[in-house]
Amino acid sequence: MREKQLEQKLVKAVKNVGGLALKFVSPGYDGVPDRLLLLPGGKMAFVEVKAPGSKPRPLQRKRHETLRSLGFKVYVLDDERQIAAVISGGDAE
């Protein structure tokens, strides 16, 4: 499965639970995760979508750690079987 297809499945699954999976772009601040998830109950998470078996680049890993140090959930999604755990706030990595 390609990264784009996986991202589409994530967006659809989030929408099905009543949430938003916003495309996250931050001009001038490279390496941010692909999607910002806003979920029912005030839950929020960042998701980096990767092709199966792919890993985040060093700058992306640095941004993920920065977001985590601020208390946010950050997921790296490379398999559609991880989607449910991402939405529920569990461990998907």
Protein Blocks (a to p, Z undefined) as FASTA:
>chain_A
ZZklmmmmmmmmmmmnopacdddddehiahiafbdcddehhiacddddddehiacdfklm
mmmmmmmmnopacdddfbfklmmmmmnopafZZ
